[in-house]
Amino acid sequence: MTRTVYYTATSVDGFIADENNSLDWLFQVDGEGRDQFTAFFARVGAFAMGATTYEWVLEHERLLERPEKWSGYYGGVPCCVFTHRDLPRVPGVDIRFVRGAVGPVHAAMVEAAAGRNVWLVGGGELVGAFADVGLLDGIVLGVAPVTLGAGAPVLPRRLLSADLRLVDVERVGQFAYLTYEVTSP
């Protein structure tokens, strides 16, 4: 059964990007957790991200100059980028620029995933839109030993303990991985 999961890294104080929408802070932490992502991504059949995340990945990884890097990271897994503006396309990659309600896009992603999981990359506001309509099944947080003080919140929605059930805790290097099942709304 396809599950829709928000898998992300966060600072101890709950930010997924700094005040400049950068993830550079994350790459300064011991990378032992990369195997966690590889195992997670092996079960992903489609994924989605917001425009800010997409632009950061494009710039940080210089994907327009080196598009083969995208395939090295994500293979041929289709990606939906939610945006309200025109963005450059990484050549030779299955990227679908989408807008509007998340429900119809989610249905197409589940179909494309063909029984595998849907990964919500971020940002938090996009993931919140999925949560708002009951399309978020799980959250995996890799908590890094960093505080940022400000930035993009991990999930700018109110989910109470009745909405989340802790199903796993794992320490990998300097990261604490917290896995939650979303029980409602």
C-alpha positions in Angstrom: 0.0 0.0 0.0 1.3 3.4 -0.9 2.1 5.7 2.0 2.8 9.4 1.8 5.7 10.3 4.0 7.5 13.5 4.9 11.1 12.6 5.3 13.4 15.5 6.2 16.2 16.8 8.3 15.6 19.4 11.0 17.5 21.4 13.4 17.0 20.8 17.1 14.9 24.0 17.2 12.6 22.8 14.4 13.9 24.4 11.2 14.5 22.7 7.9 16.3 25.6 6.2 17.9 28.7 7.6 16.6 32.2 7.2 18.2 32.3 3.7 16.4 29.1 2.7 19.8 27.3 2.8 20.6 23.8 3.8 24.3 24.4 4.1 24.1 23.9 7.9 23.0 20.3 7.3 26.1 19.3 5.3 28.3 20.4 8.1 27.0 17.6 10.3 28.6 14.1 10.2 26.9 12.3 7.3 26.5 8.9 8.8 22.7 9.2 8.2 23.0 9.1 4.5 22.4 5.3 4.5 19.1 6.0 6.2 18.0 8.1 3.2 19.2 5.4 0.7 17.0 2.8 2.4 14.1 5.2 2.6 14.3 6.2 -1.1 14.5 2.6 -2.3 10.8 2.4 -1.4 9.8 5.7 -3.1 7.9 5.7 -6.4 7.2 9.4 -6.7 8.1 12.5 -4.8 7.1 16.2 -4.5 8.8 19.4 -3.4 8.0 23.1 -3.4 9.6 25.7 -5.7 12.0 27.1 -3.1 13.4 23.6 -2.4 13.7 22.9 -6.1 15.5 26.2 -6.7 17.9 25.5 -3.8 18.7 22.0 -5.2 19.2 23.4 -8.7 21.6 26.0 -7.5 23.4 24.0 -4.8 24.0 21.0 -7.0 24.4 23.0 -10.2 22.0 20.7 -11.9 21.5 22.8 -15.1 25.2 22.4 -15.8 25.4 18.8 -14.5 21.9 17.2 -15.0 23.3 13.7 -14.6 23.6 14.4 -10.9 19.8 14.4 -10.5 19.6 10.9 -12.0 22.5 9.9 -9.7 20.4 10.9 -6.7 16.9 10.1 -7.8 17.1 7.8 -10.8 14.1 7.9 -12.9 11.6 8.5 -10.1 9.1 11.1 -11.1 9.1 14.4 -9.2 6.3 17.0 -8.9 7.4 20.5 -8.2 4.6 22.8 -6.9 5.1 26.3 -8.2 3.2 29.4 -9.4 6.0 30.6 -11.7 8.1 29.3 -14.5 11.2 27.4 -13.4 14.0 25.9 -15.4 13.8 22.2 -16.1 16.6 19.8 -15.5 17.2 18.2 -18.9 16.3 14.5 -19.3 14.5 14.2 -16.0 10.9 13.4 -15.2 9.9 16.6 -13.4 6.3 17.7 -13.5 5.6 21.4 -12.7 2.2 21.5 -11.0 0.0 24.0 -9.3 -3.3 24.1 -7.5 -4.8 21.7 -5.0 -2.6 18.9 -3.7 -5.4 16.3 -3.9 -5.4 15.7 -7.7 -1.6 15.9 -7.8 -1.4 13.3 -5.0 -3.7 11.0 -6.9 -1.4 11.2 -9.9 1.6 10.6 -7.8 0.1 7.5 -6.1 -0.6 6.2 -9.6 2.9 6.9 -10.8 4.4 5.4 -7.6 2.8 2.0 -8.6 2.5 0.7 -5.1 5.6 2.3 -3.7 5.7 5.3 -1.4 5.2 9.0 -2.1 7.9 11.2 -0.5 7.2 14.7 0.4 10.5 16.5 0.4 9.3 19.9 1.6 9.1 22.6 2.4 7.0 22.5 5.4 4.2 24.6 4.0 3.7 22.2 1.1 3.7 19.2 3.5 1.2 21.2 5.6 -1.1 21.4 2.6 -1.1 17.6 2.3 -1.7 17.3 6.0 -4.6 19.7 5.9 -6.5 17.4 3.5 -5.6 14.1 5.3 -2.9 13.0 2.7 0.0 12.6 5.1 0.6 9.2 6.5 4.0 9.5 8.2 6.8 11.8 9.2 10.5 10.9 9.5 12.6 13.6 11.1 16.4 13.3 11.1 17.2 15.7 14.0 20.6 17.3 13.5 22.7 18.7 16.4 22.3 22.3 15.2 20.2 25.2 16.3 19.4 27.9 13.7 17.3 30.4 15.6 15.2 31.2 12.6 14.2 29.9 9.2 11.7 27.6 7.5 9.7 25.6 10.2 9.6 21.8 9.8 5.8 21.8 9.6 3.9 25.1 10.2 0.7 23.3 11.2 -0.7 22.4 14.6 -0.6 18.6 14.9 -1.3 17.5 18.5 -0.2 14.3 20.2 -3.5 12.7 19.3 -2.6 13.3 15.6 0.9 11.6 15.8 2.0 8.3 17.1 5.8 7.7 17.7 6.6 4.4 16.0 10.4 4.4 16.0 13.5 6.2 17.4 17.0 5.6 16.1 20.4 7.1 16.7 22.7 7.3 13.7 25.9 9.2 14.3 24.9 12.6 15.4 21.3 12.3 14.1 18.3 11.2 16.0 15.6 9.8 13.7 12.1 10.1 14.9 9.4 8.3 13.0 5.7 9.2 13.5 2.6 7.8 12.0 0.0 10.5 11.3 -3.3 9.3 12.8 -5.5 12.3 11.8 -6.8 14.7 10.7 
